[in-house]
């Protein structure tokens, strides 16, 4: 199970919870394949900055006035497209995951886990 379930209290729907579980899986796999904690921390930061501050999706949670943003768009359309766990946000998360896999494959030459067992 993914660490994304820690966002359960913020989940407005099962889709939001699934979104955070997917994000947790991507971050966990990034750690598993690199054995470096800086990679998932950097990815988490990139996801938070892009989702909240660049895309402005924090507006969905009605806290836009409290969060500085580069762009403050007005969202129109169904929540399934523009909501926190909507198509736009989920597609961005999938793109980040695919780029992460590609970079790890390019850097290490394979997708084998790099975690060293503790002795």
Long-range contacts (C-beta under 8 A, 24 or more apart in sequence): 2-28, 3-27, 3-28, 12-84, 13-85, 15-80, 15-83, 15-85, 16-83, 16-84, 16-85, 18-85, 19-84, 19-85, 19-89, 19-90, 19-93, 22-90, 22-93, 22-94, 22-97, 23-47, 23-93, 26-93, 26-96, 26-97, 26-100, 29-97, 29-100, 29-101, 30-100, 30-104, 31-115, 32-113, 32-114, 32-115, 33-104, 33-108, 33-111, 33-112, 33-113, 33-114, 34-104, 34-108, 34-114, 35-113, 35-114, 35-115, 35-116, 39-100, 43-96, 43-100, 46-96, 47-93, 47-96, 50-92, 51-89, 51-92, 55-88, 55-89, 55-92, 57-82, 57-84, 57-88, 57-89, 60-84
